[in-house]
Each structure stands twice: as structure tokens, then as C-alpha cells.
Amino acid sequence: MPVRYPWALEYRGRATVVYGHTPVPEPEWVNNTINVDTGCVFGGKLTALRYPERELVSVPSNHTYYQPARPFLPEGTVSAPTSPRADDELDIEDVLGKRVVETRLQRSVTVREENARAALEVMSRFAADPRWLIYLPPTMAPTATSSSPGLLEHPAEAFAYYRHEGVPQVVCEEKHMGSRAVVIVCRDETVALRRFGIEGAGICYTRTGRPFFEDRGVEEAVLDRVRTALDATCLWDELGTDWLALDCELLPWSAKALELLKLQYAPVGASSKAGLAAAVRVLQSASDRGLETGTLLARHQDRFGMADLFVEAYGRYCWTVGGVHDLRLAPFQVLAGEGCAYTDRDHGWHMGVAERLGGADRQLLQSTRSLLVDTTDPGSQQAGVTWWEEVTATGGEGMVVKPFEGIARGRKGLVQPGVKVRGREYLRIIYGPEYTAPEQLEQLRERRLGHKRSLAVREFALGIEALERFVRKEPLYRVHECVFGVLALESEPVDPRL
């Protein structure tokens, strides 16, 4: 029983390595390697690995065939040798080049070298302390293009997709027009130091891992309000945790996208309205003088009307933010707490928790409306369509349709974790003021969704894997590998409007 160098802790190869000759009390996966020598000869167990299922089978030894030079299972023995690197230490070599990340949900996810380089730029220059980054949300694909007159997206296609995949129940959740935010809140600073190895009592960060607020005081005020709501609902004790990670939407949109509004949307709206208004005046004047401008005038009046709708569309999601009292935070999923990732809970449970939090602080915490739909029942589907029409008619962005059970598998593996169905007027922000013109709408019906859907599933698998590794208390580099992978996949060349 020699003491060998713990090479497995530093292994970063793509190949799976199964080995022995250094007996361990229990087999354990370490960096895509596993030691299956459980010391049968010394009175331990005989262990086999089923591959590619990665299932372990062990039987106890009948007796001790050979007495080792020192006890094989001394009191206090641990299966993993001491790591030559600290648990919270990151190495750039862990993420450079092409990587293949093993996940529970999707087996392996490949991260290409060029994507890793792009992610490294963002992660090293702008991201929050990586010890906080235990999860990044996946991208979300839109529903299949609708053939309904005047519409690009409609709930019928979302329901049909899940029905085809054998998912009988879906939940429709109101899609808030804000900015995605991951909120990690600890009961106090000692929890953050013990569990995350960092000072502070929580963080709010964006879907690309950047701190959400430049003003630390605003962030602390938001975290204090969420912490108070958790106290009031007794969720700390109910879930047996002293920290929680929540997936949320933070409103208004302008709280994070103000520069985008100033530099992109507002100039388009202002110049369109000014230019088209002038053109309409000239054409109307010419018509008043007896010139034939009917078709051209009508066309420019239509264009002016669409420009007006464009300004109205983005304007309804913006308001002045002077402090935390002007913000709205809409939690819609509990990601993880001590010892548990809640991703296997059905969305009814998550919506229930979100509703309780909203009830504890109605000024900051906004509830997310939802509706359960049976994809095999036409009446239930029509109720879902009607609900979507009501949401979008009153200025809502639309809805997200998700499998009710949380993580669902279909005909060929994981199904989409959610598809978005956006309203006609909201899509004007995405595709431009005149996208509803018949000739433009026909062009947009040719959009390709396959790549976006593939990205969504791969990023979802990496995000869940990161959470599960963290709650298992794996070293930081193991969690970071998955988080970094999500960010890298986000640099894939795909139409961002999808």
C-alpha cells in the first residue's frame, strides 16, 4: 500500500480513466477518473464499473485474504487524498482550449477553443468574484414560428412541441420584461464566509456573471429585503438552509439596459417618427394640391403608425430608478440551498415559493402569474391561449412555457427547459418597428431555430451540473468549469433576436 502522487486531482484529459492499485474505501469520480480498487484482498469490497452507464456494483469480500502492512480502513480514513491545490484556487489551464464537460443530464458538452477565448475575456474583465458564480442561466429558444395571420409566435406551437415530446403538463409563466438576475442571499456574513469563502452576505448578478448593481448600497438594500422576506416566510427553517440562490427577473428593463435604450432604441424611435412625420406632411400637402399621392401617403402613414407603436412598446418597460423603492424583483425559481439543488422540484412548487415571497414584500417582490395547461386537452390549451392574449393585450411581454415537472425527457433526450412565446407588440422591439408589414413578416417566418434550441439544452445541462457540484461541495474549479462553459456557449454565432 504505497503512498502515490494524487495525479487524478490534476487530471484534465478528455478520456475517462478507470484505475486501481491504490486501494480506497469507496470509489469516487474525480475529474473524469475513478479508482475501482476497493481492497477486496484486504477484506474490503470487489467493485466493478458498468460502462458507458457509469454504474458501480460492489460485493463485500468473503474474508481478509491478505493482511496489509497497515490497516486498510483505519478510523477516520477519507477516500480522497489531500489536494495539492486549494479548493478555491482556479487555474487558467482548466478553461483554455477545447474542453469536454461531463454532465448528468447531457453526458458530455463540448466547449470549442474559440468560444472559450471569448468567455475568458468577459470572465476575467467584468465578472463577479467566481466564488459567487455557482450558476448561469441558459439561453431560451422561442417557440416554432406561427402561421397565424399577423403573428410570428403563438402558444399553439409551444403546446404542440411538448405534446409531441410526450410532456402532458406544462406551466405557462408570465414573462417579465426586465433583466435576468441571479440572487444569492445568506442569512448573515458568517454563512457567506463559511460556504462561499467570501465576505459579504450575498450578491445579485446578471446572466453573464457581472455584478448587477454598480452601487453596492442598492444591492445590499435589495438583499436585505429578500432576507427579511425569507425570515417572514420561515423558508430558512422549512428548507433547512442558511443560504439560497434564486433565479429572478429584475424590473424595470431600464435599470440595467439604460445605455442600450439611449444608444439603440430611442434613436431609432425618435428618428423614425421625425422623418416619417415630415414625409407625411409633404405628401399630404402634395395631395391637397391635387397630386396623386394616395398609395405613397397611405404607406408612410402606416410606417409612422408602426414607429409610434415601437416607441410605445419599449417605453412601457421603462421608468426612472432613484433607489431600491423603484425596483421590482420577480423570483420564479429556487435554484439551490445547503445540500440541495431544487431543480428536480416541479414548477408548481417553485411558483408557490415565489408567491409566498411576493406576499411578504409586495413593494419589492413581484409575484409571477402562472397557469397549468394539459397539452392533450384542447380546452385546456385554449385557456392557455386566452391567458396569453390577455397578458399581451395589457402590455405584457408574453409567457414562458415549461414542462411542469421541471426536468423532462422526450423522444431524443432532454426537452427544452422552456420556450418563450412573445406578444405581437413586444416583438416590435426585437425585430424593428415595421416587422409586422406583410413582406417583412414573411421573411421572418424563415428564421431557423435548431441551433438556438441546441444551445438552450446544452447550457441548461451545464447550469444544473454547476449547481449540483456546488451543493456536493466539490472544489471551485469543478463548479467554475460548468459556469464558464455556459458563458462560452453564449458566444456561439446565433441570431441574438431569437
C-alpha positions in Angstrom: 0.0 0.0 0.0 2.4 2.7 -1.2 1.6 6.4 -1.0 1.2 7.6 -4.6 1.1 11.1 -6.0 -2.6 12.2 -6.3 -2.5 12.6 -10.1 -6.2 12.3 -10.5 -6.8 15.6 -8.8 -4.9 17.4 -11.6 -6.1 15.3 -14.5 -7.8 17.4 -17.2 -7.8 14.9 -20.1 -10.8 14.1 -22.2 -10.5 10.3 -21.9 -12.2 8.5 -19.0 -9.6 6.8 -16.8 -10.5 3.7 -14.7 -7.7 2.5 -12.5 -6.7 0.7 -9.3 -3.6 -0.4 -7.4 -4.2 2.2 -4.7 -7.0 0.8 -2.6 -9.7 3.2 -1.5 -12.7 2.6 0.9 -15.2 3.9 -1.7 -14.9 4.6 -5.4 -15.3 8.3 -6.3 -15.4 10.2 -9.6 -12.6 12.7 -9.7 -12.0 14.7 -12.9 -13.4 12.0 -15.2 -11.3 9.3 -13.4 -12.4 6.7 -11.0 -10.4 4.3 -8.8 -12.3 1.0 -8.6 -9.8 -0.8 -6.3 -11.8 -1.1 -3.1 -9.4 -3.5 -1.4 -11.1 -6.9 -1.8 -7.9 -8.8 -0.9 -7.7 -6.7 2.3 -11.2 -7.5 3.4 -12.9 -4.6 1.6 -15.1 -5.0 -1.5 -14.8 -6.1 -5.1 -16.1 -3.3 -7.3 -17.0 -3.2 -11.0 -17.9 -0.3 -13.2 -20.6 -0.7 -15.9 -19.6 1.4 -18.9 -20.9 3.6 -20.5 -23.7 3.6 -18.0 -21.2 4.6 -15.2 -23.0 2.4 -12.7 -21.0 0.9 -9.8 -21.6 -2.6 -8.5 -19.9 -3.8 -5.3 -19.9 -7.1 -3.3 -18.2 -7.5 0.1 -15.1 -9.6 0.4 -15.7 -13.1 2.0 -12.8 -12.5 4.3 -9.4 -10.9 4.5 -7.2 -12.8 2.1 -4.0 -10.8 2.9 -3.2 -8.8 5.9 -1.9 -5.3 4.7 1.2 -3.8 6.2 -1.0 -1.1 7.7 -4.8 -1.2 8.3 -6.7 -0.7 5.1 -9.7 1.1 6.8 -8.2 2.9 9.8 -10.6 5.1 11.8 -11.0 8.5 10.1 -9.8 7.4 6.7 -11.1 9.5 3.8 -11.4 8.3 0.2 -9.7 11.3 -1.5 -6.1 12.2 -0.9 -5.2 15.7 0.0 -5.3 18.1 -2.9 -2.1 19.8 -4.0 -4.3 22.9 -4.9 -6.6 24.8 -2.7 -10.3 24.1 -3.2 -11.0 27.7 -4.1 -8.0 28.0 -6.5 -8.6 28.5 -10.2 -6.1 27.7 -13.0 -6.4 29.2 -16.5 -5.4 25.9 -17.9 -8.7 24.5 -16.7 -10.6 26.5 -19.2 -8.3 27.2 -22.1 -8.6 25.3 -25.4 -11.3 22.8 -26.4 -13.0 21.3 -23.4 -15.4 18.4 -22.9 -17.5 18.8 -19.8 -19.3 15.7 -18.4 -22.8 16.4 -17.1 -25.5 14.3 -15.5 -28.2 15.4 -17.9 -26.4 15.6 -21.2 -23.5 13.3 -20.8 -20.8 15.5 -22.4 -20.9 19.1 -23.6 -18.2 20.3 -25.9 -16.8 23.9 -25.5 -14.8 24.9 -28.5 -11.5 26.8 -28.1 -12.7 30.0 -29.9 -15.7 30.1 -27.6 -13.5 29.7 -24.5 -11.3 32.6 -25.6 -14.4 34.9 -25.9 -15.6 33.8 -22.4 -12.2 34.3 -20.9 -12.3 38.0 -21.9 -15.7 38.5 -20.2 -14.9 36.4 -17.2 -11.6 38.0 -16.4 -12.5 41.6 -17.0 -16.1 42.0 -16.0 -17.4 39.1 -13.9 -18.1 39.0 -10.2 -15.8 37.0 -7.9 -16.1 33.4 -9.3 -16.7 32.1 -5.8 -20.2 33.6 -6.1 -20.9 32.3 -9.6 -22.5 28.9 -8.9 -24.9 29.1 -11.8 -25.6 31.0 -15.1 -29.0 30.8 -16.7 -29.3 29.1 -20.1 -30.5 30.9 -23.2 -34.1 30.3 -24.1 -35.4 29.4 -27.6 -38.6 30.9 -29.0 -41.5 28.7 -29.9 -41.8 27.5 -33.5 -42.9 30.1 -35.9 -46.6 30.6 -36.1 -48.6 30.6 -39.3 -51.4 32.7 -37.8 -52.1 35.9 -39.7 -50.1 38.8 -38.4 -48.3 36.7 -35.7 -44.8 35.4 -35.5 -45.3 33.5 -32.3 -48.4 31.8 -30.7 -48.9 29.4 -27.8 -50.4 26.7 -30.0 -46.9 25.8 -31.4 -45.4 25.6 -27.8 -48.2 23.3 -26.7 -47.7 21.1 -29.8 -44.0 20.8 -29.3 -44.3 19.5 -25.7 -47.2 17.2 -26.7 -45.1 15.7 -29.5 -42.3 15.1 -26.9 -44.7 13.3 -24.6 -44.9 16.0 -22.0 -48.5 16.0 -20.8 -48.5 19.0 -18.5 -46.8 22.4 -18.9 -46.8 25.6 -16.8 -47.2 28.9 -18.5 -45.4 31.7 -16.6 -45.8 35.4 -17.2 -42.6 36.7 -18.9 -41.5 39.9 -17.1 -39.8 42.5 -19.3 -36.8 43.2 -17.2 -33.2 41.8 -16.9 -32.3 38.3 -15.7 -30.8 38.3 -12.3 -29.4 35.5 -10.1 -29.7 36.4 -6.4 -27.7 34.6 -3.7 -28.7 35.6 -0.2 -27.1 34.3 3.0 -28.6 34.6 6.4 -25.6 36.6 7.6 -22.0 37.2 6.7 -20.6 34.3 8.6 -22.6 32.0 6.3 -21.2 33.6 3.2 -17.6 33.2 4.6 -18.1 29.6 5.6 -20.0 28.4 2.5 -18.7 30.7 -0.3 -15.4 31.7 1.2 -16.1 35.4 0.6 -17.0 38.4 2.6 -20.5 39.9 2.3 -23.9 38.4 2.7 -24.9 37.8 -0.9 -24.9 39.1 -4.4 -27.1 39.9 -7.4 -25.5 39.2 -10.8 -26.5 39.2 -14.4 -26.9 36.2 -16.8 -23.3 36.8 -17.9 -21.9 36.8 -14.3 -21.5 40.5 -13.9 -22.5 42.4 -10.8 -26.0 43.7 -11.4 -25.6 46.9 -9.4 -22.7 49.4 -9.6 -23.9 50.9 -6.3 -23.2 48.4 -3.6 -25.6 50.2 -1.3 -28.5 49.4 -3.6 -27.5 45.8 -3.8 -27.3 45.5 -0.1 -30.7 47.1 0.3 -32.2 44.6 -2.2 -30.6 41.6 -0.4 -31.8 42.9 3.0 -35.4 43.0 1.7 -35.1 39.5 0.3 -33.6 38.2 3.5 -36.4 39.8 5.5 -39.0 38.1 3.3 -37.3 34.8 3.8 -37.4 35.4 7.5 -41.1 36.2 7.4 -42.0 33.1 5.4 -39.8 30.8 7.6 -38.3 29.4 4.4 -34.8 29.1 6.0 -36.0 26.6 8.5 -38.5 24.9 6.2 -35.8 24.2 3.6 -33.1 23.5 6.2 -30.6 26.0 4.8 -28.9 29.3 5.7 -28.4 30.5 2.1 -30.5 30.4 -1.1 -29.9 31.0 -4.7 -32.9 32.4 -6.6 -33.5 32.8 -10.4 -35.3 36.1 -10.9 -36.2 38.9 -13.3 -35.4 42.4 -12.1 -37.5 45.3 -13.4 -37.6 47.8 -14.9 -35.7 46.9 -18.1 -34.2 50.4 -18.0 -32.5 49.6 -14.6 -29.8 47.6 -16.5 -30.4 48.5 -20.2 -30.4 52.3 -19.9 -27.4 52.7 -22.2 -28.9 50.3 -24.7 -32.1 52.3 -24.7 -30.3 55.6 -25.2 -27.9 54.4 -27.9 -30.1 51.9 -29.8 -33.9 52.0 -29.2 -34.5 55.7 -28.5 -32.6 57.0 -31.6 -34.5 54.6 -33.9 -37.8 55.7 -32.4 -37.1 59.4 -32.5 -35.5 59.5 -36.0 -38.3 57.3 -37.4 -41.1 59.4 -36.1 -39.4 62.7 -37.0 -38.5 61.6 -40.6 -41.8 59.9 -41.3 -43.9 62.7 -39.8 -42.1 65.1 -42.2 -42.7 62.8 -45.1 -46.4 62.5 -44.3 -46.7 66.3 -44.1 -45.1 66.8 -47.5 -47.2 64.0 -49.1 -50.4 65.4 -47.6 -49.5 68.9 -48.8 -48.9 67.5 -52.3 -52.2 65.6 -52.2 -54.0 68.8 -51.1 -52.6 70.5 -54.3 -54.2 67.8 -56.4 -51.2 65.5 -57.0 -51.7 61.7 -56.8 -50.0 60.6 -53.6 -52.7 58.2 -52.3 -50.7 54.9 -52.2 -47.4 56.6 -51.1 -49.2 58.7 -48.5 -51.0 55.7 -47.1 -47.8 53.7 -46.9 -46.0 56.4 -45.0 -48.9 56.9 -42.6 -48.7 53.1 -41.9 -45.0 53.4 -41.3 -45.4 56.3 -39.0 -48.1 54.4 -37.0 -45.7 51.4 -36.7 -42.9 53.8 -35.5 -45.3 55.2 -32.9 -46.1 51.6 -31.7 -42.4 50.9 -31.5 -41.8 53.8 -29.1 -44.8 52.8 -27.1 -43.6 49.2 -26.9 -40.2 49.9 -25.3 -41.5 52.8 -23.3 -43.9 50.7 -21.2 -41.0 48.8 -19.8 -39.0 51.8 -18.6 -39.3 54.1 -15.6 -36.9 56.2 -13.6 -35.0 54.4 -10.9 -33.9 56.5 -7.9 -33.3 53.7 -5.4 -34.5 50.3 -4.3 -38.0 51.6 -3.9 -38.3 51.9 -7.7 -37.2 48.4 -8.3 -39.3 45.2 -8.7 -37.8 41.7 -8.3 -39.7 38.8 -9.6 -38.3 35.4 -8.3 -39.6 32.4 -10.3 -37.3 29.5 -9.3 -35.4 28.4 -6.2 -32.1 27.2 -7.6 -30.3 25.7 -4.6 -29.7 25.8 -0.8 -27.4 24.0 1.6 -27.1 20.4 0.4 -29.8 20.6 -2.2 -30.4 21.8 -5.8 -34.1 22.3 -6.2 -34.1 21.8 -9.9 -36.0 18.5 -9.6 -39.0 20.1 -7.9 -42.0 20.8 -10.1 -42.7 24.3 -11.2 -45.8 24.3 -9.1 -43.6 24.2 -6.0 -41.4 27.0 -7.3 -44.4 29.2 -8.1 -45.7 28.6 -4.6 -42.4 29.7 -3.0 -42.3 32.8 -5.3 -45.9 33.6 -4.3 -45.1 33.4 -0.6 -42.1 35.7 -1.0 -44.1 38.2 -3.0 -46.7 38.2 -0.2 -44.0 39.1 2.3 -42.9 42.2 0.5 -45.4 43.5 -2.0 -43.4 46.6 -2.8 -40.1 45.0 -4.0 -41.0 41.3 -4.6 -43.4 40.8 -7.5 -45.3 37.6 -8.0 -45.2 35.7 -11.3 -48.6 34.8 -12.6 -48.8 31.3 -14.0 -51.3 28.8 -15.5 -51.2 25.0 -15.7 -52.0 23.6 -19.2 -52.8 20.0 -20.2 -51.2 19.6 -23.7 -53.5 16.7 -24.5 -56.7 18.7 -23.7 -57.9 21.2 -26.4 -60.0 23.1 -23.8 -57.0 23.5 -21.5 -54.9 24.6 -24.4 -57.5 27.2 -25.4 -57.4 28.5 -21.9 -53.7 28.9 -22.2 -54.1 30.8 -25.5 -56.7 33.1 -24.0 -54.5 33.8 -20.9 -51.6 34.7 -23.3 -53.8 37.0 -25.3 -54.9 38.8 -22.1 -51.3 39.2 -20.8 -50.0 40.6 -24.1 -53.1 42.8 -24.7 -52.4 44.6 -21.4 -48.7 45.3 -22.2 -47.1 42.1 -21.0 -44.1 40.7 -22.9 -45.7 37.2 -23.2 -45.1 34.0 -21.4 -42.6 31.1 -21.0 -43.9 27.6 -21.4 -42.1 25.0 -19.3 -42.5 21.3 -18.5 -44.4 21.2 -15.2 -42.1 18.5 -13.8 -39.0 20.7 -14.0 -36.6 18.4 -15.9 -38.3 16.4 -18.6 -37.0 14.0 -21.3 -38.7 13.4 -24.6 -38.2 11.3 -27.7 -34.4 12.1 -28.1 -33.3 13.2 -24.7 -33.8 16.4 -22.8 -36.6 18.6 -24.0 -36.4 22.4 -24.0 -36.4 23.6 -20.4 -38.7 26.4 -21.6 -39.8 28.1 -24.7 -40.8 31.8 -24.9 -44.0 32.9 -26.6 -43.8 36.7 -27.0 -46.6 39.1 -27.9 -47.0 40.8 -31.3 -46.2 44.3 -29.9 -43.2 43.2 -27.8 -41.6 41.6 -30.8 -41.6 45.0 -32.5 -38.7 45.9 -30.1 -36.9 42.8 -31.2 -37.4 42.8 -35.0 -37.9 46.5 -35.6 -40.8 49.0 -36.0 -42.0 47.6 -39.3 -41.7 43.9 -38.8 -45.4 43.4 -39.0 -45.5 44.6 -42.6 -46.6 41.6 -44.6 -43.5 41.4 -46.7 -41.2 41.5 -43.6 -43.3 39.1 -41.7 -43.0 36.5 -44.5 -39.2 36.9 -44.4 -39.1 36.4 -40.7 -41.1 33.2 -40.9 -38.0 31.6 -42.4 -36.0 32.0 -39.2 -34.0 28.9 -38.1 -34.4 27.8 -34.5 -32.4 24.5 -34.5 -29.1 25.9 -33.3 -30.7 28.1 -30.7 -32.6 25.1 -29.3 -29.4 23.0 -29.2 -27.6 25.8 -27.2 -30.5 26.1 -24.8 -30.4 22.4 -23.9 -26.6 22.3 -23.6 -26.4 25.4 -21.4 -29.3 24.1 -19.2 -27.3 20.8 -18.6 -24.2 22.8 -17.7 -26.1 25.1 -15.3 -27.7 22.2 -13.5 -24.4 20.4 -13.3 -22.7 23.5 -11.7 -25.4 23.7 -9.0 -25.2 20.0 -8.2 -21.4 20.1 -8.0 -21.6 23.1 -5.7 -24.1 21.6 -3.3 -21.9 18.4 -3.2 -19.1 20.8 -2.1 -16.8 20.0 -5.0 -13.8 22.3 -5.5 -14.4 25.6 -7.1 -12.7 24.7 -10.3 -15.2 21.9 -10.9 -18.1 24.3 -10.4 -16.4 27.0 -12.5 -15.8 24.7 -15.3 -19.6 24.4 -15.9 -20.3 28.1 -15.3 -17.5 29.1 -17.7 -18.9 26.6 -20.3 -22.3 28.4 -20.2 -20.7 31.7 -20.8 -18.5 30.3 -23.6 -21.6 28.8 -25.4 -23.2 32.2 -25.2 -20.6 33.4 -27.7 -21.8 30.9 -30.4 -22.8 32.8 -33.6 -26.6 32.7 -33.4 -29.1 35.4 -34.2 -29.4 37.2 -30.8 -33.0 38.2 -31.6 -34.1 34.6 -31.2 
